[in-house]
Amino acid sequence: MYAKVINQLNRVITRSVYATYPVVLILLVYWGDSRFWRVLLAPSISFVLVSVFRNMINAPRPYEVTGVTPIIQKDTQGKSFPSRHVFSVFVIATTFYFISQPLGIVLMVMGCVLAILRVIGGVHYARDVIAGAIIGIISGVLGFYF
């Protein structure tokens, strides 16, 4: 029961954020909002950079080190640092914050819950999700203002 709830929450939060992102992009185009490019490019470019970085680091996941079966279904080897799930939610939440503060805050709360779930679920260490959140926020701010 416990494992099922963690897996479901992990999926729901991840899919909700990933579904919200294109909807907001479409609305920005529809409204003719010039911030569209910032909201598109900040997450996109930083996602590629984070992916390259984590491949280079290739840190093992908790279940690789401990041999314990993770609660969240995952069989990927390495690429634990930083958490790309948490990074993605926070970079999107940060860029959305500049469009709609309430939406940005809701997504940041969802990002915090996701970070906790990823650690409890055994697929990331706390350092992975903390780094993912920090890099996501910094990327969102830099991407939005530069």
C-alpha positions, -999 to +999 in steps of 0.1 A: +000+000+000+027+025+011+048+017-020+018+021-043+010+055-029+046+067-033+047+054-069+013+070-078+022+104-063+056+103-081+038+097-114+010+122-108+033+151-098+057+144-127+030+141-153+011+171-140+041+194-143+051+180-177+015+185-189+012+220-176+044+232-193+032+229-230-002+243-220+014+275-206+036+277-237+006+275-260-012+302-239+018+325-241+018+322-279-019+327-280-016+358-259+013+371-279+034+372-247+071+379-254+081+359-224+073+327-244+110+324-256+123+327-220+099+301-207+107+278-236+145+282-237+154+284-200+142+249-192+152+234-226+188+246-226+194+239-190+178+204-193+204+195-219+232+209-198+221+191-167+217+159-187+253+161-200+266+170-165+249+141-148+261+117-174+297+129-168+293+126-130+274+093-133+269+090-096+254+057-084+218+056-071+211+045-035+198+011-046+230+004-064+251+011-033+228-005-007+214-034-028+179-025-015+150-026-039+137+009-045+101+017-037+098+038-069+102+015-098+136+022-114+163+001-128+186+028-143+222+026-133+241+057-123+230+093-133+217+100-098+233+135-093+215+158-097+179+146-098+166+155-133+130+151-122+134+176-094+155+199-115+129+199-143+100+207-119+120+236-103+132+252-135+097+251-149+082+264-116+107+292-115+100+304-150+063+301-144+067+321-112+076+351-134+044+346-154+020+337-126+032+337-090+004+314-077+012+288-104+049+290-097+044+286-060+021+256-065+047+239-088+074+246-063+054+229-035+049+200-059+087+200-065+093+198-028+069+169-024+085+152-055+120+156-040+109+140-007+092+111-026+124+105-047+145+101-016+119+081+003+114+060-028+151+051-028+160+064-062+180+095-051+200+107-022+190+140-005+220+157-021+207+147-055+173+164-050+187+194-032+211+200-060+184+195-086+162+221-069+190+246-066+202+242-101+166+244-114+159+276-095+192+292-106+186+281-142+151+295-142+162+329-128+192+332-151+172+320-181+144+344-175+166+375-169+194+369-194 
